[in-house]
Amino acid sequence: MQILIPVHLFNHYVLYVFNMESKKLSVLDSLNTEDPLGESRFTRHDKIKIMVSQCVMECMRLASPGWNMDILNWDFETVENIPEQQNG
């Protein structure tokens, strides 16, 4: 099972993919440049993944009592070689 969470960042969307079976969080970001605050995509995702992961963990605990995984300890990847948007 995968949980897909779209997140709007400034001028584009990013997709966070939580793979519940392999315990892996993947981020698909079509904007391969700095954001308006001057942060690289790696820096911005280090911050955002904590917030999004905490929300997913709380939802899983509410939906499935007894669920107790720490997503923050899962493998994390920023997926490379995806189409890049040109209007960012």
N, C-alpha and C positions, 0 to 999 in steps of 0.2 A: 504494500500500500504506500502511496505517495500523497503528501499534502502539498498543494501548490498555493503559495501566498504571493500575489502581486503587490509590490510596494511602489508608490509614486515618490520619486526623488527629483525635486526641482523641475526639470523639463523632460523627464522620461520615466518609464516604468522598468522595474527590475523584478525578476521572478526568483523567489526562494523556493527550492524544492527540498522537502523533508522526506527522505526515503526511510520509512519506518522499519523495513526489513534489514537493510544493510547498515542502518544507523549512520547515515551520511547526509550532510546538508550541502546542497549545490546551489550556486548563485549564477544566474544568467543575466548579464548586464550588457546591453547593446551599446552603451556609451563608454568607449575605451579611452576616455580623456579625464582630465580633472573636472570636478564639478564647480559650480559658481563660487564656492568657498575655497577653492584651490586644493581640495583633497583628491588624492588618487582614488581609483575605485577600490583598491585594497584597503586603504584606510577607512573609507566610508562604510565598507561592508563589515569591517571588524566591529564598528560601533553598532550598526543596525542589526547585525545578526543576533546580538545579545537581546535586544528588545523583541525582535520577532520570535526568537526561540523561547523566550519567557512566556509570551502570549500563547504559543502553541502548546507548551508544557501545561499551562493553566487550563486551556481548553481540553486537553487530553485527560487531565485529572478530573475535570467536571464530567466529561462524557463517559469516562471509563474508570470508576472508582478502583483504587488499587494500582493504577498506572503510576509508575514512579521511575521514570528514566530522566537522566540529566542530558538533555540535547546539547548543552554547551560543551560536553566532552566528546561529542561525535566528531568523526572526520569532517573536514570542511574543505570545499574546493570552489574556486572561481572558475567556471567553465570557460575555456579558451576556444578560439576558432568558431565563434558564432557570428552571424551577420551583425555588422555594426551600423548604427544609424548615423546619418551624415548631417543631421540638422541640430545637433546638440551644442 
